[in-house]
């Protein structure tokens, strides 16, 4: 799997960018706020159909015009595939259009065309923050490798939304509780599919993440486990119906699942230092890339934003060594210091300043 070319027009702080990344290690250097993270985000959008960072699509449109464009050519299994995501401001709304091979497609059709594993500093929330970040990790992995997962996830979200609306009506005496039967059936069917896929993915992730973490952190033990309902979903939904009506929301299902992350037997969120948390997250991301390769037969494009900061020299050296697997890697950094001279010599190096590629001085 490779990204052969990237073309940006009026995207964030890039008025215009035309890039042909190298087949292995690509390093982008620049001060903070110059566009390094924006560059990785644009590649992620081509892979996932939406930004894992922006809250609103309007944020992606630059100041030059009322529209933005991200275009890329991916090589998958020896075939070239043209991908394009366009944004157009239309009053208070922002419209998104996706094309694959020149044909208009839905957002659920894009994942899998270009596969990535992405790390940026916000991913520390995988350890620090709430379960929504850990569910996002699983969803971003599975939409790229599990056929039908993206559509199931979208359908499940609609069912939860409709069920929640009905729960509020029932609580107010405006609808009978029996109206939940059809939504419960769909919730269980779709939710069981999602939970089964997630549990299998976590089993694969856990083994690989533990191996990466032990190598980077000198033997420290990383444990990752899936936390779903304590009983079959059909029983959990039936048991929670009364509580759901009182609260006006669906209290069980894959939208409430979580990952447990422990270091040396203790919860990482409360126990781990900043460097340990970063190592754990990076290990999960390297494991994500491994799982994608195991599932598809091709290594994904590995995107690493400011990955080496806050790691001590031994962990930094161990991580850099694990980036030499031969796949395409894109790394950003504010300075060359964290990157060994041998790595820089083997990489294609670009410098970014105010949304422009410039000669590195």
CORWO-V185933 format. One record per pair of residues at least 6 apart in sequence whose C-alpha atoms are under 7 Angstrom apart, sorted by the first residue. I is the first residue (numbers start at 1). GAP is how many residues later the second one is. Records with the same first field share a line. If there is no record, write none. Layout:
I=GAP, GAP
//
This chain:
1=74, 75, 76, 297, 298, 299, 300
2=21, 72, 73, 74, 299, 326
3=18, 70, 71, 72
4=16, 17, 69, 70, 71
5=14, 15, 16, 67, 68
6=12, 13, 14, 65, 66, 67
7=10, 11, 12, 63, 64, 65
8=6, 8, 9, 10, 61, 62, 63
9=6, 7, 8, 59, 60, 61
10=6, 51, 52, 54, 55, 58, 59
11=49, 50, 51, 57, 58
12=48, 49, 50
13=22, 49, 341, 342
14=341, 342
15=49
22=326
23=305
24=302, 303, 304, 305
25=303, 304, 305, 322, 323
26=303, 304, 305, 321, 322, 323
27=303, 304, 305, 320, 321, 322, 323
28=8, 303, 304, 305, 321, 322, 323, 324
29=303, 304, 305, 306, 321, 322, 323
30=6, 303, 304, 305, 321, 322, 323
31=303
32=302
34=318, 319, 320, 321
35=317, 319, 320
36=296, 316
37=268
40=263
41=10
42=28
44=7, 72
45=6
46=37, 39, 68
47=63, 64, 65, 66, 67, 68, 69
48=62, 63
49=58, 61, 62
57=37
58=31, 36
61=6, 7
62=6
66=22, 23
67=20, 21, 22
68=18, 19, 20
69=16, 17, 18
70=14, 15, 16
71=12, 13, 14
72=10, 11, 12
73=7, 8, 9, 10
74=6, 7, 8, 40
75=6
81=20
82=18, 19
83=16, 17, 18
84=14, 15, 16
85=11, 12, 13, 14
86=10, 11, 12
87=7, 8, 9, 10
88=6, 7, 8
89=6
98=6, 7, 8, 9
99=6
108=42, 43
111=32, 33
112=32, 33
115=29, 185, 186
116=184, 185, 186
117=168, 171, 172, 183, 184, 185, 186
118=167, 184, 185, 186
119=163, 166, 184, 185, 186
120=184, 185, 186, 187
121=184, 185
123=158
124=153, 154, 157
125=8
126=7, 8, 155
127=141, 142, 150
128=141
131=127
134=124, 125
135=123
138=60
141=147
142=7
143=6, 7
145=147, 150, 151
152=38
156=31, 34, 35
159=24, 28
160=90
163=20
164=84, 85, 86
167=77, 78, 81, 82
168=77, 80
169=6
170=6, 7, 75
171=74, 75, 77
188=45, 46
191=62, 63
192=41
194=60
195=59
199=27
202=23, 24
204=87
205=82, 83, 86
206=17, 18
208=79
209=74, 75, 78
210=11, 12, 13
212=71
213=7, 9, 66, 67, 70
214=6, 7
215=103
216=99, 102, 103
217=98
220=44
221=42, 43
222=40, 41, 42
223=38, 39, 40
224=35, 36, 37, 38
225=34, 35, 36
226=32, 33, 34
227=30, 31, 32, 33
228=26, 29, 30
229=24
233=20
236=16
237=15
244=6, 7
261=6, 7
262=6
268=9
275=35, 36
289=10, 11
292=7, 8
293=6, 7
299=28
301=26, 27, 28
302=26, 27, 28
303=26, 27, 28
304=26, 27, 28
305=26, 27, 28
306=26, 27
308=8, 30
350=7, 10
351=6, 7, 8, 9
352=6
//
